[in-house]
Amino acid sequence: MPLEQSLKSALRDKVSTANKSNVEAVTEEVSAVLATLPADDKDHARVQGWLEDLATVRGGGVPGKF
């Protein structure tokens, strides 16, 4: 079942404002949501991408920058 719009918006906001001081907490929250989604859910790929962005932040980078 797809994510509720309010939850999706809240998570997207947290991911987009994540920094080194809160990236671990945001990653845990996003991972918990990902665990509830079946692999064929349309939001699964989106949430997986957010985890990749958070890994970039954790490494000191900026998502979308090369």
N, C-alpha and C positions, 0 to 999 in steps of 0.2 A: 504494500500500500504506500503510495507516495507520501512524502512529508507534508504536514500541514504548512500552509503558507507562512503563518506567524513563526513557527519553529525554524523554517528555512531562512526567513529574513533575519531572525535573531542570530542564528549560527553564522550566516554570511557576514553580518556586521562584526561579530567577534573575530572571525577569521581575517577580515580586511583590516582590523585595527590591532591584530596580535603583534606583540613585540617580545623581545627576549625575556622580559619579566613575567609575562603571562602565557607564553606559548605552550608550556607543558599542560597547564590547566585547560586551555582551549583544545589542545590535541586530545586530551582525555575525553572531553565532552563530545567532540566530533567523532572520535572512535566509538564511543558508546552508541551514538546514533547510527553510525555505519553498521554496527553489529546487529541492529534491528531490521535492516533493509535486506531483502532478498537480492541476489546478484543480478537478477534481470529487471530490477526496479529502475525506472528512469532516473531517480535521484541518487542511486548507488554510485554511478560514475561521477556525478557532480560532487558528492561528499568525498569520494576518493581523491578527486582533484584538490579539494580543500586540504586534505591531509598532506598532499605533495607540496602545496603552498606553505603549509605550516612547517614542513621539514626544511624548506628553504629559509624560512625565518629563523628556525632553530640554528641553522648553520651560519647565520649572520648575513644572509642575502636578502634581496627584495624580490618577491614573486613577480615574474614578468620581465625582469631585467636580466640581461645577459652579461 
